[in-house]
Amino acid sequence: MNRILVVEDEPAISRVLKAYLTKADFAVEQAFDGDEALERFTALNPALVILDVMLPGRNGWEILKFIRQRSSCPVIMLTALGQVDQKISGFKKGADDYITKPFNAEEVVARVKAVLKRSTNIVEEKTKYYGSLKIDFQSYVVSLHGVELKFTPRDLSLFLFLAKNPNQTFTREQLIENVWGIDYEGSDRAVDLAVKRIRKLLQNWPPPEGEIKTLRGLGYQFCVREK
């Protein structure tokens, strides 16, 4: 049974969506604000997310960015904003579909089924191997020599971002924007400290297979020998 995560801060709307989706044989989980949405998404690994734009805490665009950095999970944006430019912006940011309020709940179910059908027809590589290092981008599990590595959530986000862009160099500012977010107000030293912790976890990864390289004056790179 496909699990759907509904992220909607209005309880009445969330209840209606849950009722119709459950009737259509989906397992439905709910989140009512941005921070809860991040936690639920990470814990549940849902098949699809219905995501409201206007949320308490982190907004829907921030949640969408978080999801897209880690997963190809389909996302349907749900909002009262009906302008064409908002829809175009949503698709550019990685949304799979866009529904404006007020909506017909049966139409939402139909769109969920259509998006899931499209996504199952897309074949993409979800697991990468670099010698003894295995990276599962769908379950967010990284293992070395068959042993799972235990990252903090932020360090894992940074590592997966680098790993999704092998042999590309990113400045501290680019990493801050893509991993910490544009609203981050701390020091860019946070990047250096995170890389130091990641390297410690990867200390038994043989250098011939790959490394996180520092390019002085430029930034960091997940340097690998792809086969």
C-alpha positions in Angstrom: 0.0 0.0 0.0 1.5 3.4 -1.0 2.0 5.8 1.8 1.0 9.4 1.2 2.3 12.3 3.4 -0.2 15.2 3.6 1.4 18.4 4.7 -1.5 20.9 5.4 -1.9 23.2 8.4 -5.7 23.5 8.2 -7.1 20.5 10.0 -10.4 20.4 8.1 -8.7 20.2 4.7 -6.2 17.6 6.0 -9.1 15.5 7.3 -10.9 15.6 4.0 -7.8 14.6 2.0 -7.0 11.8 4.4 -10.6 10.5 4.2 -10.7 10.4 0.4 -7.1 9.0 0.0 -7.8 6.3 2.6 -11.0 5.4 0.7 -8.8 5.0 -2.4 -6.6 2.5 -0.5 -3.7 4.8 0.3 -2.0 4.8 3.7 -2.1 8.5 4.8 0.2 10.3 7.3 -0.2 13.9 8.3 2.0 16.8 9.2 0.7 20.3 10.1 3.8 22.5 10.0 7.1 22.7 8.2 9.3 21.3 10.9 7.0 18.3 11.4 6.9 17.8 7.6 10.7 17.4 7.6 10.7 14.9 10.4 7.8 12.9 9.0 9.3 12.8 5.5 12.6 11.6 6.8 11.1 8.9 9.0 8.4 7.6 6.6 10.0 7.7 3.1 6.5 8.2 1.6 5.6 7.3 -2.0 4.2 10.8 -2.6 3.8 14.1 -0.7 0.9 16.5 -0.9 2.4 19.8 0.2 0.7 23.1 1.1 2.8 26.2 0.3 1.7 28.4 3.2 2.8 26.6 6.4 3.8 27.6 9.9 7.6 27.6 10.3 9.2 26.4 7.1 7.1 27.1 4.0 6.3 24.6 1.2 9.1 25.8 -1.1 11.6 25.1 1.6 10.2 21.7 2.2 10.2 21.0 -1.5 13.9 22.0 -1.7 14.7 19.7 1.2 12.9 16.8 -0.5 14.6 17.4 -3.9 18.1 17.4 -2.4 17.5 13.9 -1.0 14.8 12.2 -3.1 12.9 11.9 -6.3 9.7 11.4 -4.3 6.8 12.9 -6.3 5.4 16.1 -4.8 2.0 17.7 -5.5 1.9 21.4 -4.3 -1.4 22.5 -2.7 -2.1 26.2 -2.4 -4.6 29.0 -2.5 -2.2 30.9 -4.9 -3.6 30.4 -8.4 -1.4 32.7 -10.4 0.3 31.2 -13.4 3.7 32.5 -12.3 3.4 30.6 -9.0 2.6 27.4 -10.9 5.6 27.8 -13.2 7.8 28.6 -10.2 6.6 25.4 -8.6 7.4 23.2 -11.6 10.9 24.8 -11.9 11.6 24.0 -8.3 10.8 20.3 -8.8 7.0 20.0 -8.1 5.3 17.2 -10.1 1.8 18.7 -10.0 0.0 21.8 -8.7 -3.5 22.0 -7.3 -5.1 25.2 -6.2 -7.7 25.7 -3.4 -10.7 25.3 -3.4 -10.3 21.8 -4.9 -12.4 18.7 -5.6 -11.1 15.9 -3.4 -11.8 13.2 -6.0 -9.7 15.2 -8.5 -6.8 15.2 -6.0 -7.1 11.4 -5.7 -7.1 11.1 -9.5 -4.0 13.4 -9.7 -2.2 11.4 -7.0 -2.8 8.2 -9.0 -1.6 9.8 -12.2 1.6 11.2 -10.7 2.4 7.8 -9.0 1.8 6.0 -12.3 4.2 8.4 -14.1 6.9 8.1 -11.4 6.9 4.3 -11.5 7.6 4.4 -15.2 10.8 6.5 -14.6 13.8 4.4 -14.2 16.7 6.0 -12.4 19.7 4.9 -10.5 18.9 5.2 -6.8 22.0 3.4 -5.5 25.7 4.2 -6.3 28.7 2.2 -5.5 32.2 3.7 -5.2 34.3 0.6 -4.4 33.5 -0.3 -0.8 31.3 2.8 -0.3 27.5 2.3 -1.0 25.1 5.3 -1.2 21.4 4.6 -1.3 19.8 8.0 -2.2 16.3 6.6 -1.7 16.6 5.4 1.9 19.4 7.9 2.8 21.7 5.1 3.9 25.4 5.2 3.4 27.5 2.1 4.2 31.2 1.4 4.1 32.6 -2.1 3.9 29.0 -3.3 4.6 28.6 -1.2 7.8 26.1 1.7 7.9 27.7 5.0 8.7 25.9 7.2 11.3 25.7 10.8 10.2 24.0 13.7 11.9 21.0 14.9 9.8 22.8 18.0 8.6 26.1 16.2 7.8 24.1 13.6 5.9 22.4 16.3 3.8 25.8 17.8 3.0 27.3 14.5 2.1 24.4 13.5 -0.1 24.4 16.8 -1.9 28.1 16.4 -2.7 27.6 12.7 -3.7 24.8 13.6 -6.1 27.2 15.9 -7.8 30.4 13.9 -8.1 33.6 15.6 -9.3 32.0 19.0 -9.1 33.5 21.8 -6.9 31.3 23.8 -4.6 32.3 26.9 -2.6 31.3 27.2 1.0 28.7 29.8 0.0 27.1 27.4 -2.5 27.0 24.6 0.1 25.5 26.9 2.7 22.8 27.9 0.2 22.0 24.4 -0.9 22.2 22.6 2.4 21.8 25.1 5.2 19.4 27.3 3.3 19.6 31.0 2.2 18.3 32.2 5.5 21.2 30.7 7.4 23.0 33.4 9.5 25.9 31.4 11.0 29.5 31.3 10.0 30.6 29.4 6.8 33.0 27.6 9.2 30.0 25.3 9.7 30.9 23.8 6.3 34.5 23.1 7.3 33.4 21.4 10.6 30.8 19.3 8.8 33.4 18.1 6.2 35.8 17.3 9.0 33.2 15.1 10.7 32.3 13.4 7.4 35.9 12.7 6.6 36.3 11.0 10.0 33.4 8.7 9.2 35.0 7.9 5.8 38.5 7.4 7.3 38.5 3.7 6.2 37.4 4.5 2.7 40.5 3.6 0.5 41.8 6.8 -1.2 42.0 5.1 -4.7 38.2 4.7 -4.6 37.5 8.4 -3.8 37.7 11.2 -1.3 36.2 14.5 -0.3 38.9 16.8 -1.7 39.7 20.4 -0.6 40.5 22.7 -3.5 42.3 25.6 -1.9 40.6 28.9 -2.6 37.8 27.1 -4.5 35.9 24.8 -2.2 35.1 21.1 -1.7 34.6 18.2 -4.2 33.3 14.6 -3.9 36.1 13.2 -6.0 35.5 9.7 -7.2 36.6 7.3 -9.9 33.3 6.5 -11.6 33.0 3.1 -13.4 
